[in-house]
Amino acid sequence: MSSKAKSYVLLNLLAGRFAVRFSRFRLAPVLAGVQKSKWKGKRLMRVRPELDPDVDDEAPDGPDITVYDEAHFVTYLRLLDAERDGADWTEVARIVLHRDPACEELRTRRCFDSHMARAQWMTKRGYRRLLEQSVERARRSRS
């Protein structure tokens, strides 16, 4: 799956337009309107993403999706869009991360690099982990 397609899936997961389909070997996102699913309408995330949240100095770097990640999905998407458009990192840090690179260049650069790395991780591995964690939570709640 291309990076653009993964970003599309992630964005639609956030908007609740996808349900989860189980197969023997993997989880696959499907359009909720196309296939009836017992997961339709269920939240895949623990918190609602914020549109323009403040960020920590460093993004999480563990193998699981954290509550911080869920709250900052929109931030990650904005960072990926800026990278695709070739925007200067200082401008992106100022607008998206609310950091001033003129005052604290090293701290701002570490913050930018950390969040960009996490955003890229989300498109490569994190989107699948989001689905897996949602399934794990659903199974625990049924038990």
Solvent accessible surface area in square Angstrom, and as a share of the most:
residue,aa,sasa,rsa
1,M,129,0.58
2,S,68,0.44
3,S,72,0.46
4,K,163,0.69
5,A,38,0.30
6,K,31,0.13
7,S,27,0.17
8,Y,126,0.48
9,V,11,0.06
10,L,1,0.01
11,L,89,0.44
12,N,4,0.02
13,L,8,0.04
14,L,32,0.16
15,A,58,0.45
16,G,55,0.53
17,R,146,0.53
18,F,23,0.10
19,A,2,0.02
20,V,4,0.02
21,R,97,0.35
22,F,78,0.33
23,S,61,0.40
24,R,211,0.77
25,F,170,0.71
26,R,144,0.52
27,L,28,0.14
28,A,8,0.07
29,P,29,0.19
30,V,20,0.11
31,L,90,0.45
32,A,11,0.09
33,G,72,0.69
34,V,118,0.68
35,Q,73,0.32
36,K,191,0.81
37,S,29,0.19
38,K,137,0.58
39,W,31,0.11
40,K,121,0.51
41,G,80,0.77
42,K,126,0.53
43,R,147,0.54
44,L,21,0.10
45,M,20,0.09
46,R,98,0.36
47,V,45,0.26
48,R,180,0.66
49,P,27,0.17
50,E,89,0.40
51,L,143,0.71
52,D,80,0.42
53,P,8,0.05
54,D,112,0.58
55,V,14,0.08
56,D,80,0.42
57,D,59,0.30
58,E,110,0.49
59,A,9,0.07
60,P,33,0.21
61,D,137,0.71
62,G,30,0.29
63,P,109,0.69
64,D,60,0.31
65,I,3,0.02
66,T,45,0.26
67,V,72,0.41
68,Y,42,0.16
69,D,0,0.00
70,E,0,0.00
71,A,13,0.10
72,H,11,0.05
73,F,0,0.00
74,V,31,0.18
75,T,1,0.01
76,Y,0,0.00
77,L,20,0.10
78,R,73,0.27
79,L,0,0.00
80,L,24,0.12
81,D,65,0.34
82,A,16,0.12
83,E,86,0.38
84,R,164,0.60
85,D,101,0.53
86,G,63,0.60
87,A,43,0.33
88,D,79,0.41
89,W,46,0.16
90,T,39,0.22
91,E,84,0.38
92,V,9,0.05
93,A,0,0.00
94,R,122,0.44
95,I,94,0.48
96,V,9,0.05
97,L,1,0.01
98,H,77,0.35
99,R,41,0.15
100,D,62,0.32
101,P,7,0.05
102,A,90,0.70
103,C,104,0.62
104,E,83,0.37
105,E,108,0.48
106,L,136,0.68
107,R,96,0.35
108,T,2,0.01
109,R,92,0.34
110,R,136,0.50
111,C,0,0.00
112,F,19,0.08
113,D,63,0.33
114,S,25,0.16
115,H,0,0.00
116,M,20,0.09
117,A,59,0.45
118,R,8,0.03
119,A,0,0.00
120,Q,54,0.24
121,W,47,0.16
122,M,0,0.00
123,T,6,0.03
124,K,120,0.51
125,R,154,0.56
126,G,0,0.00
127,Y,23,0.09
128,R,100,0.36
129,R,53,0.19
130,L,1,0.01
131,L,3,0.01
132,E,63,0.28
133,Q,16,0.07
134,S,10,0.06
135,V,9,0.05
136,E,71,0.32
137,R,60,0.22
138,A,14,0.11
139,R,137,0.50
140,R,159,0.58
141,S,90,0.58
142,R,150,0.55
143,S,128,0.83
